[in-house]
Amino acid sequence: LQNAELGKRAPRWIRDNEVTMCMKCKEPFNALTRRRHHCRACGHVVCWKCSDYKAHLEYDGNKLNKVCKDCYHVIIGCTDSEEKKKKGILEIESAEVSGNSVICSFLQYMEKSKPWQKAWCVIPKQEALVLYMYGAPQDVKALATIPLLGYAVDDTPRSADLPHSFKLTQSKSVHSFAADNEELKQKWLKVIHLAVKGETPECQSELQVN
């Protein structure tokens, strides 16, 4: 919702399973200490610290509702200078880049000898040579980024369990990925083969993976 509409219309609620961290302070949620709360003004999923504000919302008959800090400041008409600080490289919202990406989908990811984990992977149009990895599609901060230029691509599967895998290597760093099917793997490889050479795909719209 635009700032002017905050509190005037009911927001779209982001589902709990679409995020792994508070959408405001970026603290990871875990089973014990961080319960998920919804801001009644913007619909974002936030932790208890960031939902500890109340404001009168027009769409709910001007009743007092739990809201996040950002919406609280907008609704009571006070602006927060914190927002003006420059965002770090990882602090690009997943929804922002996924909606304007060369390709995005879930992939299994493994680094060194750690266990495989599911990651939401995105190559944004603005930075078609960088792979962003998120815990979930609506996370507001990436877990990691890989600048693809100069990596070698090895697309021979490593194990029978993950037949659609490929890996990226550059000197000592090795990143292994696995797609759910061969078609998805080939779509990713098409983009990555270009990116490692410093090129971007011409027909970007064909590569959208929903």
N, C-alpha and C positions, 0 to 999 in steps of 0.2 A: 504493500500500500504506500502511496505517496504521503509525505508528511502532512499535507493539508487534509487528507482523509482519515488520519489516525484517530481511532475512537468513534468515527462517524459511521464506519461500516465494519461489519464483522470480518476479521481477517481469515485467510486460508491457513489452517493449522498445519505446520510441518509435523509429520508423524515422528514418534519417538525413535523408530528404527531407521530414520533417514539421517541421523546424526550420531557421532560418537563423542562429541564434545559440546560444551556450552557455546551457543552461537554468539554470545557477547564477549565473555572473557577467555574463551577457548580452552578452559580447563577440561580435561577428559572426564567423562562420566564413568564412575565405576559402581559396582553393585552396592557397596556399603555406604559411602559417604556422599555421593552426589546424586540426589534424586532429580529427575527431570521435571521441570515446570514449564507451563506455556504462558507466554505473555499474551494477555487478552486483547492487546491493541494490535501487535504485528504478527502474532501467531508463531513466533520463533520459540525454539526449545532452549530454555536457559536453566542455569543452576540456581540453587536457593538464594545465593548471595546476590545474583543479578536479577532476581524476581522480587526483591524485597521492597517494592514500591507500590503505591496505590494511586489511581487516578479515576476521576469520574468519566465514564465512557458514554457518549451520546447514544450509540446503537443499543446500549443496554439500559435505557431509561435513566441515564446519568447516574447509575449506581457506581459505588466504588469497586474497582476491579484491580486484581494483581497485574502489574505491568513491569516491563524491564526498565532499566535505568534510562536507556536512550529514548524510549517512548515517553517516559515520565517527563523528561526534560522538554521534549517537543510539545507535549500536551499542555504543560504548565507554562510554556513559552520561554524557557531558559535554554540557551544553547551551550553545548559542552565543548570546550576547546580541545579536549583530548582527541576528538575525532579528526582534528586537522593534522595530527602527527602522521608522518609518512608510514605507510604500511610496509612491513618487511616482505621479502620475496615470497615467503610461504603464506602470507596472509591475504591470499586472493581467494575469494569465496568460490567453492566448487560450482555452485549453481550458476554463478556469473560466467565462469570459463566453459562449463559443460554446454551451456546454451549457445556458445559461440565458438565451437571447437572444430578442429579438423576431424577428430575421432574421440569418442569416449565410451567406456564400457567397464564392467568389472573384469579384472584379470586376477589370477593367483600370482603371488609375488614371493620370491625367496631371495634373501641376501646372505652370502657366506653360508654358514651351516645352520642358520636359524630355521625354524619350521616355516612351511608355506603359510601365507595368510592372504585373505581376500582383500583386494584394494580396488577403489574406484579410480581408474586411470584416465587422464585427460591430456590431449595435446591441443592447447588453445590456438586459435587462428592468429592472435597477436604475436604469439611466441611459438611458431610451428616447429622450432628445433628443441623445445623443452617438454619433457614428460612430467606432468604433475601427478602425484599419488595422494589420494584421500582415503580416510577410513570409510566414508559413506558419501552418497551423492549430494547431501546438503551441508556437509561440513564447511566451516568458514576458514579453515586453515589447512594447508597441505601437510601431510606427514613428511614428504620428501619431494625433491625435484631432481631430475636427471637431465643435464644438458647433453643432448644426443650427439652433437657434432663430434666426429672422430671415433665413435665407438665401432667395434666390429660386431657384426650380427651373426650368430650361429643358430640356425633353425632346425638342427637335428634334435629330436626329442631325447630327453635324458632318462626317462623311465617309462615303463609300460603303463604306470598309473596315470601319468600326465602326457598323453600322446600328442597334445597340441601345444607343446612348450617351445620356447626359444630363449636364447640368452644374449645379453649385451656385455661385451668385455672391453676394457680399456686399461692397460697396464695391470695394476693389482685389483681394480674393482670389477666385480662380476655381478650382474643383476639377472636373475632368472624369472621368466614370466610363463604363464600357461593360460591359454584361452579355453573356453568351454567346448569349442568346436573348431574344425579346420577352416571354415569360412571366415570366422572371426579372427583367427590367427593370421590368415593371409591378408585381411584388411589392415591389421596392425603392421604387419611386415612391409606392406606397400608404402605406408607412411614413414615407417622407421628407416627403411632403406634409403629414402630420399633425405630424411633429416640428418642421418650420419654423414651425408656428403654436403650438408649445408643447403639442400634444396627443399622447396615446399611444394605440396601437391597442387596441380592446376585445377583439377576437378574436385574441389573440396566437398561439394555438396553430396557427392556420391558416397562419401565415407561415413556419413552419420550413422552411428549404431545406437539404436534406442534400446 
